[in-house]
Amino acid sequence: MNGRSLKYVSVGLFAALVNVVARLLFNQFASYEVAVALAFPVALTVAFSLNRNYVFAAGNCGAKVQYVKFAIVNLLALAQVWGVSVGLAKSVFPAIGLSWHGETIAHLIGVGSPIFTSYIAYKNFVFAARSGRGTK
């Protein structure tokens, strides 16, 4: 694993922690399904800022354009995160008798599920320089 990959994984783990903590907070007044979706923009903003500043070169477009691109990539990932999280928590875990923190475990697995596809999209779409080289 090279330095950039290690930074990406570290940022991803921190953003995942932010996502889960935000979900737990939102879960105080919203259903699990809604809380998973509400936690998304919180973690999205943290992940964007950290990826832009520490993992990838800034590229040729401004932060606003990159944030929109980042949001598009992550909206696609949200569908995957939500499907995995809710599918595990509401169907798979009850079927196998897992009840100890099932929603949190499911959410952690869901948040981690798009790690590889997101990296490729960030590198080649969100933070890519016009020359095709968008990474440090």
C-alpha positions as CSV (number, residue, x, y, z in Angstrom):
1,M,0.0,0.0,0.0
2,N,1.5,3.3,-1.0
3,G,1.3,6.6,0.9
4,R,-1.7,7.9,-1.0
5,S,-3.6,4.7,-0.5
6,L,-2.9,4.8,3.2
7,K,-4.1,8.4,3.4
8,Y,-7.2,7.5,1.5
9,V,-8.0,4.6,3.8
10,S,-7.3,6.7,6.9
11,V,-9.6,9.5,5.6
12,G,-12.2,6.9,4.7
13,L,-12.1,5.3,8.1
14,F,-12.4,8.7,9.8
15,A,-15.3,9.7,7.5
16,A,-17.0,6.3,8.2
17,L,-16.7,7.0,12.0
18,V,-18.2,10.5,11.4
19,N,-21.0,8.8,9.4
20,V,-21.8,6.2,12.1
21,V,-21.7,8.8,14.9
22,A,-24.0,11.1,12.9
23,R,-26.3,8.2,12.3
24,L,-26.5,7.4,15.9
25,L,-27.3,11.0,16.7
26,F,-30.0,11.3,14.0
27,N,-31.3,7.9,15.2
28,Q,-32.4,9.7,18.4
29,F,-35.3,11.3,16.5
30,A,-35.5,9.4,13.2
31,S,-35.9,5.8,12.1
32,Y,-32.8,3.8,11.2
33,E,-33.4,4.1,7.5
34,V,-33.9,7.9,7.6
35,A,-30.9,8.3,10.0
36,V,-28.6,6.5,7.5
37,A,-29.6,8.9,4.8
38,L,-29.3,12.0,7.1
39,A,-25.8,11.1,8.1
40,F,-24.7,11.0,4.5
41,P,-24.2,14.8,3.9
42,V,-22.4,15.2,7.2
43,A,-19.8,12.5,6.3
44,L,-19.8,13.6,2.7
45,T,-18.5,17.1,3.7
46,V,-15.9,15.7,6.0
47,A,-14.7,13.2,3.5
48,F,-14.5,15.8,0.7
49,S,-12.5,18.2,2.7
50,L,-10.0,15.7,3.9
51,N,-9.6,14.0,0.5
52,R,-9.2,17.3,-1.2
53,N,-6.6,18.6,1.3
54,Y,-4.7,15.4,2.1
55,V,-5.1,12.7,-0.4
56,F,-5.6,14.1,-3.9
57,A,-4.2,17.1,-5.8
58,A,-6.6,19.9,-6.2
59,G,-6.9,19.4,-9.9
60,N,-7.9,22.2,-12.4
61,C,-11.4,23.0,-11.2
62,G,-12.6,24.8,-8.1
63,A,-13.7,23.3,-4.9
64,K,-17.4,24.0,-5.7
65,V,-17.2,22.0,-8.9
66,Q,-15.3,19.2,-7.2
67,Y,-17.8,19.1,-4.3
68,V,-20.6,18.6,-6.8
69,K,-18.7,15.8,-8.5
70,F,-17.9,14.3,-5.2
71,A,-21.5,14.5,-4.2
72,I,-22.6,12.7,-7.4
73,V,-20.1,9.9,-6.9
74,N,-21.3,9.6,-3.3
75,L,-25.0,9.7,-4.1
76,L,-24.3,6.6,-6.2
77,A,-22.4,5.1,-3.3
78,L,-25.3,6.1,-0.9
79,A,-27.6,3.7,-2.7
80,Q,-25.1,0.9,-2.1
81,V,-24.4,2.0,1.5
82,W,-28.2,2.2,2.2
83,G,-29.0,-1.1,0.5
84,V,-26.2,-3.0,2.3
85,S,-26.9,-1.4,5.7
86,V,-30.7,-1.8,5.7
87,G,-30.5,-5.2,4.0
88,L,-28.2,-6.6,6.6
89,A,-29.9,-4.9,9.6
90,K,-33.5,-5.7,8.6
91,S,-33.2,-9.0,6.8
92,V,-29.9,-10.9,7.0
93,F,-29.0,-10.3,10.7
94,P,-32.4,-11.1,12.1
95,A,-32.5,-14.3,9.9
96,I,-29.2,-15.4,11.4
97,G,-30.0,-14.3,14.9
98,L,-27.6,-11.4,15.2
99,S,-29.1,-8.9,17.5
100,W,-26.1,-7.4,19.4
101,H,-25.7,-3.9,17.8
102,G,-27.0,-5.3,14.5
103,E,-27.8,-1.9,13.0
104,T,-24.4,-0.4,13.9
105,I,-22.5,-3.4,12.5
106,A,-24.7,-3.4,9.4
107,H,-24.0,0.4,9.0
108,L,-20.3,-0.1,9.3
109,I,-20.2,-2.8,6.7
110,G,-22.4,-0.7,4.4
111,V,-20.2,2.4,4.8
112,G,-17.2,0.4,3.9
113,S,-18.7,-1.3,0.9
114,P,-17.9,1.3,-1.8
115,I,-14.3,1.9,-0.9
116,F,-12.6,0.7,-4.1
117,T,-15.1,2.1,-6.6
118,S,-15.1,5.5,-4.8
119,Y,-11.3,5.7,-4.9
120,I,-11.3,5.2,-8.7
121,A,-14.0,7.7,-9.2
122,Y,-12.3,10.3,-7.0
123,K,-9.0,9.8,-8.7
124,N,-10.2,9.8,-12.3
125,F,-13.3,12.1,-12.1
126,V,-13.5,14.3,-9.0
127,F,-9.9,15.4,-8.5
128,A,-8.5,14.6,-12.0
129,A,-6.5,17.3,-13.6
130,R,-7.2,18.1,-17.3
131,S,-4.0,16.3,-18.2
132,G,-5.4,13.1,-16.7
133,R,-3.1,13.2,-13.7
134,G,-5.2,14.2,-10.7
135,T,-3.2,12.7,-7.8
136,K,-0.2,13.6,-5.8
